[in-house]
């Protein structure tokens, strides 16, 4: 079985396509033949060692988290999933390895793929939508009539948050780059600002929650935009921010893993057309290394980059 992997933490030069043996299938696990895998910034952050204190020391390690494919085998205690089912999901970050021909993972980490979505589209859902769900609903506690500001409202996580919030009757304002203004307005963000807009800097005390998807909004600036009971949600942890997130009442950190329990609900919303993932570029698995490197070093496409297997 071939996969993208690395023998030590570091930059893009550490990646290579190599052979790996799958572990024995556990009682509550499934084996999936991967059809598509989406590239997320989280993937190269893991390879760089951002979470190395929380991961095993065993190498080589596989890359990739989000995928869609077909179940090839099920463990004896797996319920509700069968060989031949089309599924999508996200591999546990300690295992990783979705950029591969096949993977083995716990069955609770997948949901059945919505029929209306291609494998490439379904692979784009997990981390962005799970992160957005955790931030908007689990941490910020947004509900109908709330006013949410999303910093970076047209990226994968930001766009997912916009779709989830609007579906719940939440008013959404946000910021994005100049080139994305029209697409943000078309998505329902109102008002929408460019990052350097002075009017954005004057939005003091207006919002029930501020969600920073980029990590470029200072905590002070985010807190200043909130009303008295508002919550600032961040998804870009540093050691200092993690400590602050544990101690502060109005500053919270959200992670994709917090949203894994909502994967079936996410599948339902995608089936209903509420969630509309955007595939920007499909690249064959043989070109995985160059595609990951390009995304990591700043190449931009209007949507997610997906590896096709």
C-alpha positions as CSV (number, residue, x, y, z in Angstrom):
1,X,0.0,0.0,0.0
2,X,1.4,3.4,-1.0
3,X,1.0,6.6,1.0
4,X,2.6,10.0,1.6
5,X,4.8,9.8,4.6
6,X,7.9,11.2,6.4
7,X,10.7,9.9,8.5
8,X,11.2,13.0,10.7
9,X,9.5,16.3,11.4
10,X,10.3,19.1,9.1
11,X,9.4,20.9,5.9
12,X,8.1,19.7,2.5
13,X,11.4,18.1,1.7
14,X,10.7,15.4,4.3
15,X,7.7,14.0,2.4
16,X,7.9,11.1,0.0
17,X,5.5,8.5,-1.4
18,X,6.5,5.2,0.1
19,X,5.1,1.7,1.0
20,X,3.5,0.9,4.3
21,X,1.7,-2.0,5.8
22,X,-1.7,-1.6,7.3
23,X,-2.2,-2.8,10.9
24,X,-4.6,-5.6,11.7
25,X,-8.2,-4.6,11.6
26,X,-9.6,-4.0,15.1
27,X,-13.1,-5.1,16.2
28,X,-14.5,-1.6,16.0
29,X,-12.5,-0.5,13.0
30,X,-13.1,-0.3,9.2
31,X,-10.7,-0.5,6.3
32,X,-11.4,2.0,3.5
33,X,-10.2,2.2,0.0
34,X,-9.6,5.9,-0.5
35,X,-11.1,7.6,-3.5
36,X,-10.2,11.2,-2.6
37,X,-8.3,13.1,0.1
38,X,-8.5,16.8,0.8
39,X,-5.4,18.9,1.8
40,X,-5.7,20.9,5.0
41,X,-3.1,23.3,6.6
42,X,-3.4,21.0,9.6
43,X,-1.7,18.2,7.6
44,X,1.6,20.1,7.1
45,X,1.4,21.5,10.6
46,X,1.4,18.0,11.9
47,X,4.4,17.1,9.7
48,X,6.3,20.2,11.0
49,X,5.8,18.8,14.5
50,X,3.3,21.3,16.0
51,X,1.6,18.5,17.9
52,X,4.6,16.3,18.5
53,X,4.2,16.4,22.2
54,X,0.8,14.7,21.8
55,X,1.8,12.1,19.2
56,X,3.6,8.8,19.3
57,X,7.4,8.8,18.5
58,X,7.0,6.1,15.9
59,X,8.2,6.8,12.3
60,X,7.5,6.9,9.4
61,X,4.3,8.8,9.9
62,X,1.6,9.1,7.2
63,X,0.2,12.4,6.1
64,X,-3.4,13.4,5.5
65,X,-6.6,13.5,7.6
66,X,-9.7,14.2,5.5
67,X,-10.9,11.6,3.0
68,X,-13.8,9.9,1.2
69,X,-13.9,6.3,-0.1
70,X,-15.5,2.9,0.0
71,X,-15.5,0.5,2.9
72,X,-13.4,-2.7,2.0
73,X,-13.7,-4.5,5.4
74,X,-15.4,-4.1,8.8
75,X,-14.5,-5.3,12.3
76,X,-16.7,-7.8,14.0
77,X,-18.2,-5.2,16.4
78,X,-18.9,-2.4,13.9
79,X,-22.6,-1.5,13.7
80,X,-24.5,0.2,10.8
81,X,-21.6,0.2,8.3
82,X,-21.0,-2.5,5.6
83,X,-18.6,-3.4,2.9
84,X,-19.3,-1.3,-0.1
85,X,-20.7,1.7,1.8
86,X,-19.4,5.0,0.5
87,X,-18.1,7.1,3.5
88,X,-16.2,10.2,4.4
89,X,-14.4,11.1,7.5
90,X,-11.2,12.3,9.3
91,X,-8.4,10.1,10.6
92,X,-7.3,10.7,14.2
93,X,-4.4,13.2,14.2
94,X,-2.2,10.8,16.1
95,X,-2.5,8.2,13.3
96,X,-3.0,10.5,10.2
97,X,-2.3,8.8,6.9
98,X,-5.3,9.6,4.7
99,X,-3.1,10.4,1.7
100,X,-2.9,6.7,1.0
101,X,-4.5,4.0,-1.1
102,X,-6.1,2.4,1.9
103,X,-6.6,3.3,5.6
104,X,-7.8,1.6,8.8
105,X,-9.6,3.8,11.3
106,X,-12.2,3.6,14.1
107,X,-15.7,3.4,12.7
108,X,-17.0,6.4,14.7
109,X,-14.6,8.7,12.6
110,X,-16.7,8.3,9.4
111,X,-20.2,9.0,8.2
112,X,-22.0,7.8,5.1
113,X,-21.2,10.0,2.1
114,X,-24.2,12.0,0.9
115,X,-25.3,10.7,-2.5
116,X,-25.5,14.2,-4.0
117,X,-21.8,14.8,-3.4
118,X,-18.8,13.4,-5.3
119,X,-16.0,11.7,-3.4
120,X,-13.9,14.9,-4.0
121,X,-16.6,17.1,-2.5
122,X,-17.2,14.9,0.5
123,X,-13.5,14.8,1.3
124,X,-13.6,18.6,1.7
125,X,-16.1,18.5,4.5
126,X,-14.6,17.0,7.8
127,X,-12.0,19.4,9.3
128,X,-13.4,22.7,7.9
129,X,-17.0,21.9,9.0
130,X,-16.2,20.2,12.2
131,X,-14.0,23.1,13.2
132,X,-16.6,25.6,12.3
133,X,-19.3,23.7,14.2
134,X,-17.2,23.5,17.3
135,X,-16.5,27.2,17.2
136,X,-19.9,28.6,16.3
137,X,-22.2,26.2,18.3
138,X,-20.1,24.4,20.9
139,X,-17.9,27.3,22.0
140,X,-19.7,30.6,21.0
141,X,-23.1,29.1,21.7
142,X,-24.6,31.0,18.7
143,X,-28.4,30.6,18.1
144,X,-31.1,32.2,16.0
145,X,-30.9,36.0,16.2
146,X,-27.3,36.1,17.4
147,X,-24.8,38.3,15.5
148,X,-21.5,36.6,14.5
149,X,-18.4,38.1,13.0
150,X,-16.1,35.8,11.0
151,X,-12.6,36.9,10.4
152,X,-11.6,35.1,7.2
153,X,-15.2,34.4,6.1
154,X,-14.3,32.9,2.6
155,X,-11.7,30.3,3.5
156,X,-12.7,26.7,4.0
157,X,-13.4,27.0,7.7
158,X,-14.9,30.5,7.4
159,X,-17.2,29.6,4.5
160,X,-18.4,26.5,6.4
161,X,-19.1,28.7,9.4
162,X,-21.1,31.1,7.2
163,X,-23.3,28.3,5.9
164,X,-23.9,26.7,9.3
165,X,-24.7,30.0,10.9
166,X,-27.1,31.3,8.3
167,X,-28.9,27.9,8.3
168,X,-29.6,28.5,12.0
169,X,-30.9,32.1,11.5
170,X,-27.7,33.7,12.8
171,X,-26.8,37.1,11.4
172,X,-23.3,36.9,9.9
173,X,-20.8,39.8,9.3
174,X,-17.2,39.2,8.3
175,X,-13.9,40.1,6.7
176,X,-12.0,38.8,3.7
177,X,-9.5,39.8,1.0
178,X,-10.5,42.3,-1.6
179,X,-10.8,39.7,-4.3
180,X,-13.3,37.7,-2.2
181,X,-15.7,40.5,-1.4
182,X,-18.3,39.7,-4.0
183,X,-18.3,36.0,-3.2
184,X,-18.7,36.8,0.6
185,X,-21.7,39.1,-0.1
186,X,-23.2,36.4,-2.4
187,X,-22.9,33.9,0.4
188,X,-24.9,36.1,2.7
189,X,-22.2,37.9,4.7
190,X,-23.5,41.4,5.6
191,X,-21.8,43.7,6.1
192,X,-18.4,42.4,4.8
193,X,-15.2,44.3,5.2
194,X,-11.7,44.0,3.7
195,X,-9.0,43.3,6.3
196,X,-7.6,46.8,6.3
197,X,-10.9,48.6,6.2
198,X,-11.0,51.3,8.9
199,X,-14.8,50.7,9.3
200,X,-13.9,47.2,10.5
201,X,-11.7,48.7,13.2
202,X,-14.6,50.7,14.5
203,X,-17.0,47.8,15.1
204,X,-16.5,48.1,18.9
205,X,-18.9,46.2,21.1
206,X,-21.2,45.1,18.3
207,X,-21.0,41.3,18.1
208,X,-22.2,38.3,20.2
209,X,-19.2,36.4,19.0
210,X,-16.0,36.9,16.9
211,X,-14.6,33.8,15.2
212,X,-11.0,34.2,14.0
213,X,-10.3,31.5,11.3
214,X,-6.9,32.9,10.3
215,X,-5.0,33.6,13.5
216,X,-4.2,37.1,12.3
217,X,-6.7,39.0,14.6
218,X,-5.1,39.9,17.9
219,X,-7.0,38.8,21.0
220,X,-7.3,42.4,22.1
221,X,-8.8,43.5,18.8
222,X,-11.2,40.5,18.9
223,X,-12.4,41.2,22.4
224,X,-13.0,44.9,21.6
225,X,-15.5,43.9,18.9
226,X,-17.7,42.0,21.4
227,X,-20.6,43.1,23.4
228,X,-20.5,42.6,27.2
229,X,-21.3,38.9,27.1
230,X,-19.6,38.1,23.8
231,X,-17.1,35.3,23.1
232,X,-14.0,35.4,21.0
233,X,-13.2,32.0,19.4
234,X,-9.8,31.1,18.0
235,X,-8.6,28.0,16.2
236,X,-4.9,28.9,16.0
237,X,-3.4,27.8,19.3
238,X,0.0,28.9,20.6
239,X,1.2,27.8,24.1
240,X,0.2,31.2,25.5
241,X,-3.2,31.2,23.9
242,X,-3.9,27.7,25.0
243,X,-3.3,28.7,28.7
244,X,-5.5,31.8,28.1
245,X,-8.2,29.6,26.6
246,X,-8.3,27.5,29.7
247,X,-8.5,30.4,32.1
248,X,-10.4,33.2,30.3
249,X,-14.2,33.4,30.2
250,X,-14.5,35.3,27.0
251,X,-11.7,33.7,25.0
252,X,-12.1,30.2,23.7
253,X,-10.2,27.8,21.5
254,X,-11.9,25.4,19.2
255,X,-10.5,22.3,17.5
256,X,-11.9,20.0,14.7
257,X,-11.7,17.0,17.1
258,X,-14.4,18.7,19.2
259,X,-16.8,18.4,16.2
260,X,-16.3,14.7,15.2
261,X,-19.4,13.8,17.1
262,X,-21.4,15.9,14.7
263,X,-20.2,14.2,11.5
264,X,-23.5,12.4,10.9
265,X,-25.4,15.8,11.3
266,X,-22.9,17.3,8.9
267,X,-23.6,14.6,6.3
268,X,-27.4,15.4,6.7
269,X,-26.8,19.1,6.1
270,X,-24.7,18.3,3.0
271,X,-27.5,16.0,1.8
272,X,-30.0,18.9,2.2
273,X,-27.7,21.3,0.3
274,X,-27.1,23.5,3.3
275,X,-23.4,22.7,3.2
276,X,-21.8,23.2,-0.2
277,X,-18.1,22.3,-0.3
278,X,-16.0,23.9,-3.1
279,X,-13.4,21.8,-4.9
280,X,-10.8,24.2,-6.3
281,X,-8.4,21.7,-7.8
282,X,-8.2,17.9,-8.2
283,X,-4.7,16.5,-8.5
284,X,-3.7,12.8,-9.1
285,X,-2.1,11.0,-6.2
286,X,1.1,10.7,-8.2
287,X,1.4,14.5,-8.0
288,X,0.7,14.6,-4.2
289,X,4.0,15.9,-3.1
290,X,4.0,18.9,-5.4
291,X,0.4,19.7,-4.7
292,X,1.0,19.7,-0.9
293,X,4.1,21.8,-1.2
294,X,2.3,24.3,-3.4
295,X,-0.6,24.7,-1.0
296,X,1.8,24.9,1.9
297,X,4.0,27.6,0.3
298,X,1.1,29.9,-0.6
299,X,-0.5,28.8,-3.9
300,X,-4.1,29.8,-3.8
301,X,-7.1,28.3,-5.6
302,X,-10.8,29.1,-5.2
303,X,-11.6,26.0,-3.1
304,X,-10.0,23.0,-1.6
305,X,-7.1,21.0,-3.2
306,X,-8.0,17.4,-3.4
307,X,-5.9,14.3,-4.2
308,X,-7.7,11.7,-6.4
309,X,-6.7,8.1,-6.0
